[in-house]
Amino acid sequence: MTGHLVINYKTYIAMKIIISKIVLVATLICSLSSFTTDKKADAMAKAEAAKLAGFGASLFQLNNTYKVKLSVDKKEDSYLRIILKDQLGRTYYNELYGKKESQYRRTFDFTDMADGTYQFELVYKDHKLTKEVQLETNQDRVFILQ
């Protein structure tokens, strides 16, 4: 035996299984990271487009309450449409805010609302932003803003 590598069949099969598992894990990691990157990139692109249009929004929970404050800044050149819907598409609030106004500030009370996911749809010119509120009741109500 000069210069030849001899590998028995069991070692060959074990190496093949290990290599295929490594390839599978690497593929899974790459696909998951690209999915989260795409989702983040899409959200960032929407926010950037809204900023370029002169339109930005924030949603804050008021401490120890089931109230949220919606703050929207826009230019004084177009109306702002604010719609609050649930996951079934039922509309709870719909307002057309002044063309000559630049700041929208309003507090929304979710105390009497049923558990579920609610979305604020903010439409300014041809741009649309969506802000989500999740309301869950176990024994204590949980409030999640996204």
DSSP file (Angstrom, degrees, kcal/mol; ACC not computed):
  #  RESIDUE AA STRUCTURE BP1 BP2  ACC     N-H-->O    O-->H-N    N-H-->O    O-->H-N    TCO  KAPPA ALPHA  PHI   PSI    X-CA   Y-CA   Z-CA
    1    1 A M              0   0    0      0, 0.0     2,-0.7     0, 0.0     0, 0.0   0.000 360.0 360.0 360.0  98.7    0.0    0.0    0.0
    2    2 A T        -     0   0    0      1,-0.1     3,-0.1     3,-0.0     0, 0.0  -0.921 360.0 -23.9-115.7 111.1    1.8    3.0   -1.2
    3    3 A G  S    S+     0   0    0     -2,-0.7     2,-0.4     1,-0.2    -1,-0.1   0.599  98.5 127.3  72.2  12.8    0.1    6.3   -1.1
    4    4 A H        -     0   0    0      2,-0.0     2,-0.6     0, 0.0    -1,-0.2  -0.859  52.0-141.4-105.9 138.1   -3.5    4.9   -1.2
    5    5 A L        -     0   0    0     -2,-0.4     2,-0.6    -3,-0.1    -3,-0.0  -0.844  15.4-158.9 -96.3 125.9   -6.1    5.8    1.4
    6    6 A V        +     0   0    0     -2,-0.6     2,-0.4     0, 0.0    -2,-0.0  -0.924  12.0 178.9-110.2 123.3   -8.2    2.9    2.4
    7    7 A I        -     0   0    0     -2,-0.6     2,-0.1     4,-0.0    -2,-0.0  -0.985  23.6-131.1-123.4 129.9  -11.7    3.6    3.9
    8    8 A N     >  -     0   0    0     -2,-0.4     4,-2.0     1,-0.1     5,-0.1  -0.337  27.4-106.4 -77.7 166.6  -14.0    0.8    4.9
    9    9 A Y  H  > S+     0   0    0      1,-0.2     4,-2.3     2,-0.2     5,-0.2   0.860 116.4  53.1 -62.9 -40.8  -17.6    0.8    3.9
   10   10 A K  H  > S+     0   0    0      1,-0.2     4,-2.3     2,-0.2    -1,-0.2   0.894 110.2  48.1 -64.1 -40.5  -19.0    1.8    7.3
   11   11 A T  H  > S+     0   0    0      2,-0.2     4,-2.5     1,-0.2    -1,-0.2   0.900 110.4  52.6 -65.8 -40.6  -16.8    4.8    7.6
   12   12 A Y  H  X S+     0   0    0     -4,-2.0     4,-2.2     2,-0.2    -2,-0.2   0.925 111.2  45.8 -60.6 -46.6  -17.7    5.9    4.1
   13   13 A I  H  X S+     0   0    0     -4,-2.3     4,-2.3     2,-0.2    -2,-0.2   0.909 112.6  50.8 -64.8 -42.9  -21.5    5.7    4.9
   14   14 A A  H  X S+     0   0    0     -4,-2.3     4,-2.3     1,-0.2    -2,-0.2   0.913 111.6  47.6 -62.2 -43.0  -21.0    7.5    8.2
   15   15 A M  H  X S+     0   0    0     -4,-2.5     4,-2.6     1,-0.2    -1,-0.2   0.894 110.4  52.4 -64.4 -39.5  -19.0   10.3    6.5
   16   16 A K  H  X S+     0   0    0     -4,-2.2     4,-2.2    -5,-0.2    -2,-0.2   0.901 110.6  47.5 -63.6 -41.5  -21.7   10.6    3.8
   17   17 A I  H  X S+     0   0    0     -4,-2.3     4,-2.2     2,-0.2    -2,-0.2   0.917 112.7  48.8 -65.8 -44.3  -24.5   10.9    6.4
   18   18 A I  H  X S+     0   0    0     -4,-2.3     4,-2.2     1,-0.2    -2,-0.2   0.923 112.5  47.8 -62.8 -44.7  -22.5   13.6    8.3
   19   19 A I  H  X S+     0   0    0     -4,-2.6     4,-2.4     1,-0.2    -1,-0.2   0.904 111.4  50.1 -64.6 -41.2  -21.8   15.6    5.2
   20   20 A S  H  X S+     0   0    0     -4,-2.2     4,-2.2     1,-0.2    -1,-0.2   0.875 110.8  50.0 -66.6 -35.6  -25.4   15.4    4.0
   21   21 A K  H  X S+     0   0    0     -4,-2.2     4,-2.6     2,-0.2    -2,-0.2   0.895 110.2  50.3 -67.5 -39.6  -26.6   16.6    7.5
   22   22 A I  H  X S+     0   0    0     -4,-2.2     4,-2.5     2,-0.2    -2,-0.2   0.921 111.7  47.9 -63.3 -43.5  -24.1   19.5    7.4
   23   23 A V  H  X S+     0   0    0     -4,-2.4     4,-2.3     2,-0.2    -2,-0.2   0.906 112.2  50.0 -63.3 -41.7  -25.3   20.5    3.9
   24   24 A L  H  X S+     0   0    0     -4,-2.2     4,-2.3     2,-0.2    -2,-0.2   0.921 112.2  46.4 -63.3 -45.6  -29.0   20.3    5.1
   25   25 A V  H  X S+     0   0    0     -4,-2.6     4,-2.6     2,-0.2     5,-0.2   0.912 112.6  50.3 -64.3 -43.1  -28.3   22.4    8.2
   26   26 A A  H  X S+     0   0    0     -4,-2.5     4,-2.3     1,-0.2    -2,-0.2   0.903 111.4  48.7 -62.5 -41.0  -26.4   25.0    6.1
   27   27 A T  H  X S+     0   0    0     -4,-2.3     4,-2.4     2,-0.2    -2,-0.2   0.915 111.7  49.3 -64.2 -43.4  -29.2   25.2    3.6
   28   28 A L  H  X S+     0   0    0     -4,-2.3     4,-2.4     2,-0.2     5,-0.2   0.917 111.5  48.5 -62.4 -44.7  -31.8   25.6    6.3
   29   29 A I  H  X S+     0   0    0     -4,-2.6     4,-2.5     1,-0.2     5,-0.2   0.919 112.3  48.7 -62.7 -44.1  -29.9   28.4    8.0
   30   30 A C  H  X S+     0   0    0     -4,-2.3     4,-2.0    -5,-0.2    -2,-0.2   0.904 112.5  47.6 -63.9 -41.2  -29.4   30.2    4.7
   31   31 A S  H  X S+     0   0    0     -4,-2.4     4,-1.8     2,-0.2    -2,-0.2   0.898 113.5  47.4 -70.1 -38.6  -33.1   30.0    3.8
   32   32 A L  H  X S+     0   0    0     -4,-2.4     4,-2.3     2,-0.2     5,-0.2   0.911 112.6  48.8 -67.2 -42.2  -34.2   31.2    7.2
   33   33 A S  H  X S+     0   0    0     -4,-2.5     4,-2.1    -5,-0.2    -1,-0.2   0.875 111.3  49.7 -67.9 -35.0  -31.8   34.1    7.3
   34   34 A S  H  X S+     0   0    0     -4,-2.0     4,-2.5    -5,-0.2    -1,-0.2   0.867 109.2  53.3 -70.5 -34.0  -32.9   35.1    3.8
   35   35 A F  H  X S+     0   0    0     -4,-1.8     4,-2.2     2,-0.2    -2,-0.2   0.941 112.7  42.3 -64.3 -47.4  -36.5   35.0    4.8
   36   36 A T  H  X S+     0   0    0     -4,-2.3     4,-2.5     1,-0.2     5,-0.2   0.880 114.6  51.7 -68.3 -36.0  -36.0   37.2    7.8
   37   37 A T  H  X S+     0   0    0     -4,-2.1     4,-2.9    -5,-0.2    -1,-0.2   0.916 110.0  49.1 -64.7 -42.6  -33.8   39.5    5.8
   38   38 A D  H  X S+     0   0    0     -4,-2.5     4,-2.4     2,-0.2    -2,-0.2   0.909 112.1  48.3 -62.9 -42.2  -36.4   39.8    3.1
   39   39 A K  H  X S+     0   0    0     -4,-2.2     4,-2.1     2,-0.2    -2,-0.2   0.923 115.3  43.9 -65.7 -44.4  -39.2   40.6    5.6
   40   40 A K  H  X S+     0   0    0     -4,-2.5     4,-2.6     1,-0.2    -2,-0.2   0.907 113.7  51.1 -66.3 -41.3  -37.1   43.2    7.3
   41   41 A A  H  X S+     0   0    0     -4,-2.9     4,-2.4    -5,-0.2    -2,-0.2   0.884 109.6  50.7 -64.4 -38.1  -35.9   44.7    4.0
   42   42 A D  H  X S+     0   0    0     -4,-2.4     4,-2.1     2,-0.2    -1,-0.2   0.921 112.1  46.2 -65.9 -44.1  -39.6   44.9    2.8
   43   43 A A  H  X S+     0   0    0     -4,-2.1     4,-2.3     1,-0.2    -2,-0.2   0.905 113.6  49.3 -64.4 -41.0  -40.6   46.7    6.0
   44   44 A M  H  X S+     0   0    0     -4,-2.6     4,-2.6     1,-0.2    -2,-0.2   0.898 109.6  52.0 -65.1 -39.5  -37.7   49.0    5.8
   45   45 A A  H  X S+     0   0    0     -4,-2.4     4,-2.3     2,-0.2    -2,-0.2   0.899 110.4  48.1 -64.4 -40.4  -38.4   49.8    2.1
   46   46 A K  H  X S+     0   0    0     -4,-2.1     4,-2.1     2,-0.2    -2,-0.2   0.922 113.2  47.4 -65.7 -43.5  -42.0   50.7    2.9
   47   47 A A  H  X S+     0   0    0     -4,-2.3     4,-2.2     1,-0.2    -2,-0.2   0.901 112.6  49.7 -64.2 -40.1  -41.0   52.9    5.8
   48   48 A E  H  X S+     0   0    0     -4,-2.6     4,-2.3     2,-0.2    -2,-0.2   0.892 109.6  50.9 -66.5 -39.8  -38.3   54.6    3.6
   49   49 A A  H  X S+     0   0    0     -4,-2.3     4,-1.3     1,-0.2    -1,-0.2   0.897 110.6  49.5 -64.1 -39.4  -40.9   55.2    0.8
   50   50 A A  H  <>S+     0   0    0     -4,-2.1     5,-1.9     2,-0.2     4,-0.3   0.903 109.9  51.1 -66.2 -40.2  -43.2   56.8    3.3
   51   51 A K  H ><5S+     0   0    0     -4,-2.2     3,-1.6     1,-0.2    -2,-0.2   0.907 107.6  52.7 -62.8 -41.1  -40.5   59.0    4.6
   52   52 A L  H 3<5S+     0   0    0     -4,-2.3    -1,-0.2     1,-0.3    -2,-0.2   0.817 107.0  53.4 -63.9 -29.0  -39.6   60.1    1.1
   53   53 A A  T 3<5S-     0   0    0     -4,-1.3    22,-0.3     2,-0.2    -1,-0.3   0.487 124.0-106.2 -82.9  -2.2  -43.2   61.0    0.6
   54   54 A G  T < 5S+     0   0    0     -3,-1.6    21,-0.9    -4,-0.3     2,-0.4   0.896  82.3 120.1  80.6  42.7  -43.1   63.2    3.8
   55   55 A F  E   < +A   74   0A   0     -5,-1.9     2,-0.3    19,-0.2    -1,-0.2  -0.984  28.4 159.2-147.3 123.9  -45.1   60.7    5.9
   56   56 A G  E     -A   73   0A   0     17,-2.4    17,-2.8    -2,-0.4     2,-0.3  -0.995  13.2-166.3-147.6 150.3  -44.2   58.9    9.1
   57   57 A A  E     -A   72   0A   0     -2,-0.3     2,-0.3    15,-0.2    15,-0.2  -0.982   5.3-170.3-141.6 149.6  -46.1   57.2   11.9
   58   58 A S  E     -A   71   0A   0     13,-2.7    13,-2.7    -2,-0.3     2,-0.4  -0.981   7.5-157.7-136.3 148.9  -45.5   55.9   15.4
   59   59 A L  E     -A   70   0A   0     -2,-0.3     2,-0.4    11,-0.2    11,-0.2  -0.993  15.5-179.2-130.0 124.1  -47.7   53.8   17.8
   60   60 A F  E     -A   69   0A   0      9,-2.3     9,-3.3    -2,-0.4     2,-0.4  -0.963  23.8-133.2-127.4 139.5  -47.1   53.8   21.5
   61   61 A Q  E     -A   68   0A   0     -2,-0.4     2,-0.3     7,-0.3     7,-0.3  -0.761  27.1-125.2 -85.5 134.0  -48.8   52.1   24.4
   62   62 A L    >   -     0   0    0      5,-2.7     3,-1.5    -2,-0.4     5,-0.4  -0.651  45.0 -86.7 -78.1 135.9  -49.7   54.3   27.3
   63   63 A N  T 3  S-     0   0    0     -2,-0.3    -1,-0.1     1,-0.3     3,-0.1  -0.089 102.1  -7.9 -51.3 132.0  -48.1   52.9   30.6
   64   64 A N  T 3  S+     0   0    0      1,-0.2     2,-0.3    -3,-0.1    -1,-0.3   0.760 115.7  95.8  54.8  33.0  -50.3   50.3   32.4
   65   65 A T  S <  S-     0   0    0     -3,-1.5    -1,-0.2     2,-0.2    44,-0.0  -0.856  80.8-120.5-137.3 173.7  -53.3   50.9   30.2
   66   66 A Y  S    S+     0   0    0     -2,-0.3    44,-3.4    -3,-0.1     2,-0.4  -0.178  79.6 110.1-105.7  36.3  -55.0   49.4   27.1
   67   67 A K  E     - B   0 109A   0     -5,-0.4    -5,-2.7    42,-0.2     2,-0.4  -0.879  48.8-164.4-113.2 144.3  -54.6   52.6   25.3
   68   68 A V  E     -AB  61 108A   0     40,-2.5    40,-3.1    -2,-0.4     2,-0.5  -0.954  12.3-141.2-125.2 148.2  -52.3   53.4   22.4
   69   69 A K  E     -AB  60 107A   0     -9,-3.3    -9,-2.3    -2,-0.4     2,-0.5  -0.942  12.4-156.4-109.9 125.1  -51.3   56.8   21.0
   70   70 A L  E     -AB  59 106A   0     36,-3.1    36,-1.9    -2,-0.5     2,-0.5  -0.889  11.0-174.3-101.7 125.5  -51.0   57.1   17.3
   71   71 A S  E     +AB  58 105A   0    -13,-2.7   -13,-2.7    -2,-0.5     2,-0.4  -0.984   3.9 178.2-123.4 125.1  -48.7   59.9   16.0
   72   72 A V  E     -AB  57 104A   0     32,-2.7    32,-3.1    -2,-0.5     2,-0.4  -0.993  10.7-164.0-129.6 132.1  -48.5   60.7   12.4
   73   73 A D  E     +AB  56 103A   0    -17,-2.8   -17,-2.4    -2,-0.4     2,-0.3  -0.957  23.5 154.4-113.4 133.1  -46.4   63.5   10.8
   74   74 A K  E     -A   55   0A   0     28,-2.7   -19,-0.2    -2,-0.4     2,-0.1  -0.925  44.0 -90.7-147.2 169.4  -47.1   64.5    7.2
   75   75 A K    >   -     0   0    0    -21,-0.9     3,-0.7    -2,-0.3     2,-0.5  -0.419  39.4-113.4 -78.5 163.3  -46.8   67.4    4.8
   76   76 A E  T 3  S+     0   0    0      1,-0.2    26,-0.1    24,-0.1    -1,-0.1  -0.187  95.9  86.6 -91.3  42.0  -49.6   69.9    4.5
   77   77 A D  T 3  S+     0   0    0     -2,-0.5     2,-0.3     1,-0.2    -1,-0.2   0.441  88.1  23.6-121.8  -1.6  -50.4   69.0    1.0
   78   78 A S  S <  S-     0   0    0     -3,-0.7    -1,-0.2    21,-0.5    23,-0.1  -0.990  78.4 -93.2-159.3 162.1  -52.8   66.0    1.2
   79   79 A Y        -     0   0    0     -2,-0.3    46,-0.7    -3,-0.1     2,-0.4  -0.332  29.7-138.3 -74.9 160.6  -55.4   64.3    3.4
   80   80 A L  E     -CD  97 124B   0     17,-1.6    17,-3.8    44,-0.1     2,-0.5  -0.993   9.9-154.3-121.4 126.9  -54.6   61.4    5.8
   81   81 A R  E     -CD  96 123B   0     42,-2.7    42,-2.5    -2,-0.4     2,-0.5  -0.899   8.9-168.6-102.4 127.3  -57.0   58.5    6.0
   82   82 A I  E     +CD  95 122B   0     13,-2.9    13,-2.6    -2,-0.5     2,-0.4  -0.975   9.4 175.2-117.8 121.7  -56.9   56.5    9.4
   83   83 A I  E     -CD  94 121B   0     38,-2.1    38,-3.2    -2,-0.5     2,-0.5  -0.994  16.3-160.5-129.4 131.8  -58.7   53.2    9.5
   84   84 A L  E     +CD  93 120B   0      9,-2.6     8,-3.5    -2,-0.4     9,-1.3  -0.966  23.7 168.7-112.2 120.3  -58.7   50.7   12.4
   85   85 A K  E     -CD  91 119B   0     34,-2.5    34,-2.9    -2,-0.5     6,-0.2  -0.876  27.7-130.9-128.0 158.2  -59.7   47.2   11.4
   86   86 A D  E >   - D   0 118B   0      4,-1.8     3,-1.8    -2,-0.3    32,-0.2  -0.432  44.6 -89.0 -96.2-178.3  -59.7   43.7   13.0
   87   87 A Q  T 3  S+     0   0    0     30,-0.9    31,-0.1     1,-0.3    29,-0.0   0.673 127.2  56.4 -68.4 -15.8  -58.4   40.6   11.4
   88   88 A L  T 3  S-     0   0    0      2,-0.1    -1,-0.3     0, 0.0    -3,-0.0   0.456 120.4-107.0 -92.3  -1.6  -61.8   39.9    9.8
   89   89 A G    <   +     0   0    0     -3,-1.8     2,-0.3     1,-0.3    -2,-0.1   0.482  67.4 149.9  91.7   2.9  -61.8   43.2    8.1
   90   90 A R        -     0   0    0      1,-0.1    -4,-1.8     2,-0.0     2,-0.5  -0.533  43.4-131.7 -70.6 133.7  -64.4   44.9   10.3
   91   91 A T  E     +C   85   0B   0     -2,-0.3    -6,-0.2    -6,-0.2     3,-0.1  -0.759  31.3 170.8 -92.1 127.7  -63.9   48.6   10.6
   92   92 A Y  E    S+     0   0B   0     -8,-3.5     2,-0.3    -2,-0.5    -7,-0.2   0.629  71.8  17.3-104.9 -22.8  -63.9   50.1   14.1
   93   93 A Y  E     +C   84   0B   0     -9,-1.3    -9,-2.6     2,-0.0    -1,-0.4  -0.984  57.8 174.5-153.5 138.3  -62.6   53.6   13.2
   94   94 A N  E     +C   83   0B   0     -2,-0.3     2,-0.4   -11,-0.2   -11,-0.2  -0.923  12.0 165.9-149.6 119.5  -62.4   55.6   10.0
   95   95 A E  E     -C   82   0B   0    -13,-2.6   -13,-2.9    -2,-0.3     2,-0.6  -0.993  28.7-149.8-138.9 142.3  -61.3   59.2    9.8
   96   96 A L  E     -C   81   0B   0     -2,-0.4     2,-0.3   -15,-0.2   -15,-0.2  -0.962  28.6-151.5-109.3 114.6  -60.2   61.6    7.0
   97   97 A Y  E     -C   80   0B   0    -17,-3.8   -17,-1.6    -2,-0.6     7,-0.1  -0.636  29.9 -74.1 -96.8 147.3  -57.7   64.0    8.6
   98   98 A G    >   -     0   0    0     -2,-0.3     3,-0.7   -19,-0.2   -20,-0.2   0.137  23.8-143.5 -44.9 137.7  -57.2   67.6    7.4
   99   99 A K  T 3  S+     0   0    0      1,-0.2   -21,-0.5   -20,-0.1    -1,-0.1   0.829 103.2  48.9 -67.6 -34.4  -55.3   68.5    4.3
  100  100 A K  T 3  S+     0   0    0    -23,-0.1     2,-0.3     2,-0.0    -1,-0.2   0.381  94.1  94.7 -90.3   3.5  -53.8   71.6    5.9
  101  101 A E    <   -     0   0    0     -3,-0.7   -23,-0.2   -23,-0.1   -24,-0.1  -0.735  49.0-172.6 -98.3 145.4  -52.7   69.8    9.1
  102  102 A S        +     0   0    0     -2,-0.3   -28,-2.7     1,-0.2     2,-0.4   0.624  68.7  51.1-109.7 -18.2  -49.2   68.4    9.5
  103  103 A Q  E     -B   73   0A   0    -30,-0.2     2,-0.5     2,-0.0   -30,-0.2  -0.980  57.5-168.5-129.2 128.3  -49.5   66.4   12.8
  104  104 A Y  E     +B   72   0A   0    -32,-3.1   -32,-2.7    -2,-0.4     2,-0.4  -0.961  13.0 171.1-112.1 125.4  -52.1   63.8   13.8
  105  105 A R  E     +B   71   0A   0     -2,-0.5     2,-0.3   -34,-0.2   -34,-0.2  -0.985   8.3 153.0-136.0 122.9  -52.2   62.7   17.4
  106  106 A R  E     -B   70   0A   0    -36,-1.9   -36,-3.1    -2,-0.4     2,-0.5  -0.993  32.9-138.5-151.2 144.8  -54.9   60.6   18.8
  107  107 A T  E     -B   69   0A   0     -2,-0.3     2,-0.4   -38,-0.2   -38,-0.2  -0.892  17.1-159.8-104.6 131.9  -55.3   58.1   21.7
  108  108 A F  E     -B   68   0A   0    -40,-3.1   -40,-2.5    -2,-0.5     2,-0.6  -0.939   8.2-144.5-114.2 132.9  -57.3   54.9   21.1
  109  109 A D  E     +B   67   0A   0     -2,-0.4   -42,-0.2   -42,-0.2     3,-0.2  -0.866  19.0 176.5-102.5 119.2  -58.7   52.9   24.0
  110  110 A F    >   +     0   0    0    -44,-3.4     3,-1.3    -2,-0.6   -43,-0.1   0.211  48.7 111.2-102.0  12.5  -58.7   49.1   23.6
  111  111 A T  T 3  S+     0   0    0      1,-0.3    -1,-0.2   -45,-0.2   -44,-0.1   0.885  85.9  34.8 -56.6 -44.1  -60.1   48.3   27.0
  112  112 A D  T 3  S+     0   0    0     -3,-0.2    -1,-0.3   -46,-0.1     2,-0.2   0.309  95.1 112.4 -96.1   8.8  -63.5   47.0   25.7
  113  113 A M    <   -     0   0    0     -3,-1.3     3,-0.1     1,-0.1     2,-0.1  -0.544  69.2-114.5 -83.8 148.4  -62.1   45.4   22.6
  114  114 A A        -     0   0    0     -2,-0.2    21,-0.1     1,-0.1    -1,-0.1  -0.361  43.3 -83.5 -74.3 158.2  -62.1   41.6   22.1
  115  115 A D  S    S+     0   0    0     -2,-0.1     2,-0.3    19,-0.1    21,-0.2  -0.293  83.4  82.4 -58.3 146.3  -58.9   39.6   21.9
  116  116 A G  E    S- E   0 135B   0     19,-2.8    19,-3.1    -3,-0.1     2,-0.5  -0.924  78.8 -55.4 149.7-172.3  -57.4   39.6   18.5
  117  117 A T  E     - E   0 134B   0     -2,-0.3   -30,-0.9    17,-0.2     2,-0.3  -0.892  44.5-172.5-107.1 130.7  -55.2   41.4   16.0
  118  118 A Y  E     -DE  86 133B   0     15,-3.5    15,-3.2    -2,-0.5     2,-0.4  -0.919   6.2-155.0-121.9 147.6  -56.1   45.0   15.0
  119  119 A Q  E     -DE  85 132B   0    -34,-2.9   -34,-2.5    -2,-0.3     2,-0.6  -0.983   9.9-149.5-128.6 133.9  -54.5   47.0   12.2
  120  120 A F  E     -DE  84 131B   0     11,-3.5    11,-2.4    -2,-0.4     2,-0.6  -0.897  17.2-160.1 -92.3 121.7  -54.2   50.8   11.8
  121  121 A E  E     -DE  83 130B   0    -38,-3.2   -38,-2.1    -2,-0.6     2,-0.6  -0.930   6.0-168.4-104.0 121.7  -54.1   51.5    8.0
  122  122 A L  E     -DE  82 129B   0      7,-3.1     7,-2.7    -2,-0.6     2,-0.5  -0.948   3.0-171.8-114.9 117.8  -52.7   54.9    7.3
  123  123 A V  E     +DE  81 128B   0    -42,-2.5   -42,-2.7    -2,-0.6     2,-0.4  -0.945  10.5 169.2-118.4 122.9  -53.1   56.2    3.8
  124  124 A Y  E >   -DE  80 127B   0      3,-2.6     3,-2.6    -2,-0.5     2,-0.2  -0.979  67.5 -44.8-134.1 118.5  -51.4   59.4    2.6
  125  125 A K  T 3  S-     0   0    0    -46,-0.7   -46,-0.0    -2,-0.4   -47,-0.0  -0.442 124.0 -26.5  55.6-122.8  -51.4   60.2   -1.1
  126  126 A D  T 3  S+     0   0    0     -2,-0.2     2,-0.4    -3,-0.1    -1,-0.3   0.142 120.1  98.3-104.8  19.5  -50.5   56.9   -2.7
  127  127 A H  E <   -E  124   0B   0     -3,-2.6    -3,-2.6   -74,-0.1     2,-0.4  -0.858  51.6-167.4-109.6 143.4  -48.6   55.5    0.3
  128  128 A K  E     -E  123   0B   0     -2,-0.4     2,-0.4    -5,-0.2    -5,-0.2  -0.994   3.9-172.1-132.8 128.8  -50.0   53.2    2.9
  129  129 A L  E     -E  122   0B   0     -7,-2.7    -7,-3.1    -2,-0.4     2,-0.4  -0.923   9.0-155.4-114.9 145.5  -48.5   52.2    6.3
  130  130 A T  E     -E  121   0B   0     -2,-0.4     2,-0.4    -9,-0.2    -9,-0.2  -0.986   7.0-171.7-123.5 129.0  -49.9   49.5    8.5
  131  131 A K  E     -E  120   0B   0    -11,-2.4   -11,-3.5    -2,-0.4     2,-0.4  -0.975  15.7-148.8-118.2 133.2  -49.4   49.4   12.3
  132  132 A E  E     -E  119   0B   0     -2,-0.4    14,-2.1   -13,-0.2     2,-0.4  -0.813  13.2-170.0-111.5 142.4  -50.5   46.3   14.1
  133  133 A V  E     -EF 118 145B   0    -15,-3.2   -15,-3.5    -2,-0.4     2,-0.5  -0.998   7.0-161.6-126.5 128.1  -51.8   45.8   17.7
  134  134 A Q  E     -EF 117 144B   0     10,-2.7    10,-2.2    -2,-0.4     2,-0.5  -0.951   5.0-167.9-111.2 128.1  -52.3   42.3   19.2
  135  135 A L  E     +EF 116 143B   0    -19,-3.1   -19,-2.8    -2,-0.5     2,-0.4  -0.968  10.7 173.2-119.1 119.8  -54.6   42.0   22.2
  136  136 A E  E     - F   0 142B   0      6,-2.3     6,-4.2    -2,-0.5     2,-0.5  -0.988  14.7-159.7-130.0 135.3  -54.5   38.7   24.1
  137  137 A T  E     + F   0 141B   0     -2,-0.4     4,-0.2     4,-0.3   -22,-0.1  -0.961  28.1 146.2-117.2 118.7  -56.2   37.9   27.4
  138  138 A N  S    S-     0   0    0      2,-2.0     3,-0.1    -2,-0.5    -1,-0.1   0.421  91.4 -49.5-102.4-107.2  -55.1   35.1   29.6
  139  139 A Q  S    S+     0   0    0      1,-0.2     2,-0.4    -2,-0.0    -2,-0.0   0.779 141.8  37.2 -90.1 -40.7  -55.7   36.1   33.1
  140  140 A D  S    S-     0   0    0      0, 0.0    -2,-2.0     0, 0.0     2,-0.3  -0.826  97.5-112.0-104.2 147.9  -54.0   39.4   32.5
  141  141 A R  E     -F  137   0B   0     -2,-0.4     2,-0.4    -4,-0.2    -4,-0.3  -0.621  28.5-150.4 -79.8 138.1  -54.4   41.2   29.2
  142  142 A V  E     -F  136   0B   0     -6,-4.2    -6,-2.3    -2,-0.3     2,-0.5  -0.909   5.8-160.3-111.8 136.8  -51.2   41.3   27.0
  143  143 A F  E     -F  135   0B   0     -2,-0.4     2,-0.4    -8,-0.2    -8,-0.2  -0.975   9.4-178.3-121.3 122.4  -50.6   44.1   24.6
  144  144 A I  E     -F  134   0B   0    -10,-2.2   -10,-2.7    -2,-0.5     2,-0.4  -0.985   7.3-163.6-126.5 124.7  -48.1   43.7   21.7
  145  145 A L  E      F  133   0B   0     -2,-0.4   -12,-0.2   -12,-0.2    -2,-0.0  -0.863 360.0 360.0-104.4 140.1  -47.3   46.5   19.3
  146  146 A Q              0   0    0    -14,-2.1   -13,-0.1    -2,-0.4    -1,-0.1   0.327 360.0 360.0-132.1 360.0  -45.6   45.8   16.0
